[in-house]
Amino acid sequence: MLFFSLSTTLPVAALAAGMEALWGYPPPLLNLIGHPVMWIGALIDRLEHALNRMDTPERTRRLLGFVALALIIGIPVTVTSGLLGVGYTLLPAPVMLLVQAALASTLVAQRSLWVHVRAVGTALRHNGLPGGRKAVSMIVGRDTSALDEAGIVRAALESLAENFSDGIVAPLFWTALFGLPGAVFYKCVNTADSMIGHLNPRYKAFGMASARLDDLINLPASRLAALCLMLAAPRQQWPHIWHTIKRDAPRHRSPNAGWPEAAMAAALNTLLAGPRSYGGKLTKDPWIGSGTSGATVADLDRGLRLYRRACGLLIACLLCAALGGMIGA
């Protein structure tokens, strides 16, 4: 199909990144129809309640988790591909390229990530530790009630690094390969992992397929995200950042999150990850980086500037690839 050609999908990814960076997801549209991730989440919630029964044997629940994942992916991707197929028969290809890009931009989160992480610094400055704890609790899953300023900033920086990979690089990567259906595919898996890919009694078996597939499809994006963050830093830091990535990324509990977090930690000369509390239980995760654990709001500001440069670099690379693909087509 035309919308699976790289000469089309690369421009879609580039335009989607640029559109989302400029205006994000309009709040009036959110109030009117919600967000595509909310629609995917509603489908996941229905399937989970219908198929994931605690009195069912674990092996059966694991198999039903595969069935649920197939439906979570298959229904939205099939609908999206079908609508695009109809669109290409009715509208000129350049118009459909813009339609794809506009729709794909709703599955990227550059602007919203910036807003949420910047809000942590603003809250710390104006409302102290209580405000900072409340703001960071909106973007992380750990216990925040006892965090000091350094803990709040580290949590925000870790979220910034990980979500740069999961919320920006990954959906754009899959868009660059398969257009809007690729973005929908990725977002379905990623949303399923965030909702049911947990290691607790309810989801460990049922959500296993979603968690494993999410790890797999995020492998390329996490490496690309680390590369973008490294290249966005001053050139003299590149050897140190690369060394830190190679040394520390494999130490992270996640096969993917350690890559952008290690790049962020090295670029800012601060420690990230390390021990933290979830649900009242302390985890003894290793530290990532070789700087100081005493992160400050100024470090958060530097992290946001690094993030903006990395986003700009990513958009520039997509534009160059799109132009090259169009010239070569």
C-alpha positions as CSV (number, residue, x, y, z in Angstrom):
1,M,0.0,0.0,0.0
2,L,1.1,3.6,-0.7
3,F,1.1,4.5,3.0
4,F,3.6,1.8,3.8
5,S,6.2,3.1,1.4
6,L,9.2,4.7,3.1
7,S,8.9,7.6,0.7
8,T,5.6,8.3,2.4
9,T,6.2,7.1,6.0
10,L,9.4,9.0,6.6
11,P,7.7,12.4,5.7
12,V,4.7,11.4,7.9
13,A,7.0,10.8,10.9
14,A,8.9,14.1,10.2
15,L,5.7,16.1,9.8
16,A,4.1,14.5,12.9
17,A,7.1,15.3,15.0
18,G,7.1,18.9,13.8
19,M,3.3,19.3,14.3
20,E,3.3,17.9,17.8
21,A,6.2,20.1,18.8
22,L,4.4,23.2,17.6
23,W,0.9,22.7,19.1
24,G,0.7,19.4,20.9
25,Y,-2.7,17.9,21.4
26,P,-5.2,20.8,21.6
27,P,-7.1,20.9,24.9
28,P,-10.5,21.7,23.3
29,L,-10.1,18.5,21.3
30,L,-9.2,16.5,24.4
31,N,-12.4,17.9,26.1
32,L,-14.5,17.1,23.1
33,I,-13.4,13.6,22.1
34,G,-10.8,12.5,24.6
35,H,-7.4,11.2,23.4
36,P,-6.5,8.1,21.2
37,V,-4.6,6.6,24.1
38,M,-7.8,6.9,26.2
39,W,-9.7,5.0,23.5
40,I,-7.0,2.3,23.4
41,G,-7.1,2.2,27.2
42,A,-10.9,1.6,27.2
43,L,-10.5,-1.4,24.9
44,I,-7.8,-2.8,27.1
45,D,-9.9,-2.3,30.2
46,R,-12.9,-4.1,28.7
47,L,-10.7,-7.1,27.5
48,E,-9.0,-7.3,30.8
49,H,-12.3,-7.5,32.8
50,A,-13.7,-10.0,30.3
51,L,-10.8,-12.3,30.1
52,N,-8.6,-12.0,33.2
53,R,-10.4,-13.9,35.9
54,M,-8.5,-14.7,39.1
55,D,-10.2,-18.1,39.4
56,T,-8.8,-19.2,36.0
57,P,-5.6,-21.3,36.0
58,E,-2.4,-19.3,35.5
59,R,-1.5,-21.0,32.2
60,T,-4.9,-20.2,30.8
61,R,-4.7,-16.6,31.9
62,R,-1.3,-16.4,30.1
63,L,-2.8,-17.7,26.9
64,L,-5.8,-15.3,27.3
65,G,-3.3,-12.5,27.7
66,F,-1.9,-13.4,24.2
67,V,-5.4,-13.3,22.8
68,A,-6.1,-10.0,24.5
69,L,-2.9,-8.5,23.1
70,A,-3.8,-9.7,19.6
71,L,-7.1,-7.9,19.8
72,I,-5.6,-4.8,21.4
73,I,-3.3,-4.5,18.5
74,G,-5.5,-6.0,15.7
75,I,-8.6,-4.0,16.2
76,P,-7.1,-0.4,16.2
77,V,-4.5,-1.2,13.5
78,T,-7.0,-2.9,11.2
79,V,-9.5,0.0,11.6
80,T,-6.7,2.6,11.0
81,S,-5.3,0.8,7.9
82,G,-8.8,0.4,6.5
83,L,-9.7,4.1,6.9
84,L,-6.4,5.1,5.3
85,G,-7.0,2.8,2.4
86,V,-10.4,4.4,1.8
87,G,-8.8,7.8,2.3
88,Y,-6.2,7.2,-0.4
89,T,-8.9,6.2,-2.9
90,L,-10.9,9.5,-2.2
91,L,-8.2,12.1,-1.6
92,P,-4.9,13.1,-3.3
93,A,-1.8,11.5,-1.8
94,P,-0.3,14.8,-0.5
95,V,-3.5,15.5,1.4
96,M,-3.5,12.0,2.9
97,L,0.1,12.4,3.9
98,L,-0.9,15.5,5.9
99,V,-3.9,13.6,7.4
100,Q,-1.6,10.7,8.5
101,A,0.9,13.2,10.0
102,A,-1.8,15.1,11.9
103,L,-3.2,11.9,13.3
104,A,0.2,10.4,14.1
105,S,1.2,13.6,15.9
106,T,-1.5,12.7,18.5
107,L,0.5,9.7,19.5
108,V,3.7,11.6,20.2
109,A,4.3,13.5,23.5
110,Q,7.1,16.0,23.1
111,R,5.1,19.0,24.3
112,S,3.2,17.3,27.1
113,L,6.3,15.7,28.5
114,W,8.0,19.1,28.5
115,V,5.0,20.7,30.3
116,H,4.8,18.0,33.0
117,V,8.5,17.9,33.8
118,R,8.8,21.7,33.8
119,A,5.9,21.8,36.2
120,V,8.0,19.9,38.8
121,G,10.7,22.6,38.8
122,T,8.0,25.3,38.9
123,A,6.3,23.6,41.9
124,L,9.6,23.2,43.7
125,R,10.4,26.9,43.3
126,H,7.1,28.3,44.3
127,N,5.6,25.7,46.6
128,G,8.6,23.9,48.1
129,L,8.9,20.2,48.8
130,P,5.1,19.6,49.1
131,G,4.5,21.1,45.7
132,G,7.4,19.3,44.1
133,R,6.3,16.0,45.5
134,K,2.8,16.5,44.2
135,A,3.9,17.5,40.8
136,V,6.4,14.6,40.4
137,S,3.8,12.1,41.6
138,M,1.9,12.9,38.4
139,I,4.7,11.4,36.2
140,V,6.3,8.7,38.3
141,G,5.0,5.5,40.0
142,R,7.2,5.5,43.0
143,D,6.4,6.8,46.5
144,T,7.0,10.5,46.5
145,S,5.8,11.5,50.0
146,A,9.2,11.4,51.6
147,L,11.4,12.6,48.7
148,D,13.7,15.6,49.3
149,E,14.6,18.0,46.6
150,A,17.3,15.8,45.1
151,G,15.0,12.8,45.0
152,I,12.2,14.8,43.3
153,V,14.6,16.1,40.7
154,R,16.1,12.7,40.0
155,A,12.7,11.2,39.6
156,A,11.7,13.9,37.2
157,L,14.9,13.5,35.2
158,E,14.5,9.8,35.0
159,S,10.9,10.2,33.8
160,L,12.1,12.8,31.2
161,A,14.8,10.4,29.9
162,E,12.6,7.3,29.8
163,N,9.6,9.0,28.3
164,F,11.8,10.6,25.7
165,S,12.4,7.1,24.5
166,D,8.9,5.6,25.1
167,G,6.8,8.6,24.3
168,I,8.7,10.3,21.5
169,V,11.4,8.3,19.8
170,A,9.6,5.0,19.8
171,P,6.3,6.1,18.2
172,L,8.2,8.2,15.6
173,F,10.4,5.2,14.9
174,W,7.5,3.0,14.1
175,T,5.8,5.8,12.2
176,A,8.9,6.1,10.1
177,L,8.7,2.4,9.2
178,F,4.9,1.9,8.8
179,G,3.2,5.3,8.9
180,L,0.1,5.9,11.0
181,P,-0.6,2.2,11.5
182,G,2.9,1.8,12.9
183,A,2.3,4.5,15.4
184,V,-1.0,2.9,16.4
185,F,0.6,-0.5,16.7
186,Y,3.3,0.9,19.0
187,K,0.9,2.9,21.2
188,C,-1.4,-0.2,21.6
189,V,1.4,-2.3,22.9
190,N,2.9,0.4,25.1
191,T,-0.5,1.3,26.6
192,A,-1.2,-2.4,27.3
193,D,2.2,-2.7,29.0
194,S,1.5,0.4,31.2
195,M,-2.0,-1.0,32.2
196,I,-1.5,-4.7,32.5
197,G,2.2,-5.4,32.2
198,H,2.8,-5.5,36.0
199,L,4.4,-8.2,38.2
200,N,1.6,-8.4,40.7
201,P,-0.8,-11.4,41.2
202,R,-3.5,-9.9,39.0
203,Y,-1.4,-9.1,36.0
204,K,1.7,-11.3,36.1
205,A,0.3,-14.0,33.9
206,F,-2.3,-12.1,31.9
207,G,0.0,-9.2,31.1
208,M,3.2,-11.2,30.3
209,A,2.7,-11.0,26.6
210,S,2.2,-7.3,26.6
211,A,5.2,-6.7,28.8
212,R,7.5,-8.9,26.7
213,L,6.4,-7.4,23.4
214,D,6.8,-3.8,24.8
215,D,10.4,-4.6,25.8
216,L,11.1,-6.0,22.4
217,I,9.6,-3.1,20.3
218,N,11.3,-0.5,22.5
219,L,14.8,-1.9,22.0
220,P,15.7,0.2,18.9
221,A,14.1,3.4,20.2
222,S,15.9,3.2,23.6
223,R,19.3,3.0,21.9
224,L,18.3,5.8,19.5
225,A,17.1,8.0,22.4
226,A,20.4,7.5,24.2
227,L,22.2,8.5,21.0
228,C,20.1,11.6,20.5
229,L,20.7,12.7,24.1
230,M,24.4,12.1,23.7
231,L,24.6,14.1,20.5
232,A,22.6,16.9,22.0
233,A,25.2,17.4,24.7
234,P,28.5,19.3,24.2
235,R,30.8,17.3,21.9
236,Q,33.6,17.1,24.6
237,Q,31.2,15.1,26.7
238,W,30.5,12.4,24.1
239,P,33.2,10.0,25.1
240,H,32.2,10.1,28.8
241,I,28.5,9.7,28.0
242,W,29.2,6.8,25.7
243,H,31.3,5.1,28.3
244,T,28.6,5.6,30.9
245,I,25.9,4.2,28.6
246,K,27.9,1.1,27.9
247,R,28.8,0.6,31.5
248,D,25.5,1.4,33.3
249,A,22.6,0.8,30.8
250,P,22.8,-3.1,31.3
251,R,22.6,-2.6,35.1
252,H,19.1,-1.1,35.0
253,R,16.1,-3.4,35.8
254,S,14.6,-2.5,32.4
255,P,16.3,-3.7,29.2
256,N,15.5,-0.3,27.7
257,A,15.1,2.5,30.3
258,G,18.8,2.3,31.3
259,W,20.0,3.6,28.0
260,P,18.4,7.1,27.9
261,E,18.8,7.4,31.7
262,A,22.5,6.7,31.5
263,A,22.9,9.2,28.8
264,M,21.0,11.8,30.8
265,A,22.9,11.1,34.0
266,A,26.3,11.4,32.2
267,A,25.3,14.6,30.3
268,L,24.3,16.3,33.6
269,N,27.0,14.7,35.8
270,T,24.4,13.4,38.2
271,L,23.4,10.0,39.6
272,L,20.0,8.6,38.5
273,A,18.0,5.4,39.4
274,G,19.3,4.0,42.7
275,P,17.2,2.9,45.6
276,R,13.5,4.0,45.6
277,S,10.2,3.0,47.2
278,Y,7.2,1.4,45.5
279,G,4.1,0.7,47.5
280,G,6.0,1.0,50.7
281,K,8.7,-1.5,49.6
282,L,12.3,-0.2,49.1
283,T,14.1,-1.5,46.0
284,K,17.9,-1.6,46.0
285,D,18.4,-0.6,42.3
286,P,22.0,0.3,41.4
287,W,22.9,3.9,40.7
288,I,23.4,5.0,37.1
289,G,26.1,7.6,36.3
290,S,29.1,8.8,38.2
291,G,28.2,12.3,39.4
292,T,26.5,13.6,42.4
293,S,23.2,12.3,43.9
294,G,22.4,15.8,45.2
295,A,20.5,17.0,42.1
296,T,19.0,20.5,42.2
297,V,16.3,22.4,40.3
298,A,19.1,23.9,38.2
299,D,19.9,20.3,37.1
300,L,16.3,19.8,36.1
301,D,16.5,23.0,34.0
302,R,19.6,21.7,32.3
303,G,17.9,18.4,31.7
304,L,15.0,20.1,30.0
305,R,17.4,22.1,27.8
306,L,19.1,18.9,26.8
307,Y,15.8,17.3,26.1
308,R,14.7,20.2,23.8
309,R,18.0,19.9,21.8
310,A,17.5,16.1,21.5
311,C,14.0,16.6,20.2
312,G,15.2,19.2,17.7
313,L,18.0,16.9,16.6
314,L,15.5,14.0,16.1
315,I,13.2,16.2,14.0
316,A,16.1,17.4,11.9
317,C,17.2,13.8,11.3
318,L,13.7,12.8,10.3
319,L,13.4,15.7,7.9
320,C,16.7,14.9,6.3
321,A,15.7,11.2,6.0
322,A,12.3,12.2,4.5
323,L,13.9,14.5,1.9
324,G,16.4,11.9,1.0
325,G,13.7,9.3,0.6
326,M,11.6,11.6,-1.5
327,I,14.5,12.5,-3.7
328,G,15.5,8.8,-4.1
329,A,11.9,7.6,-4.8
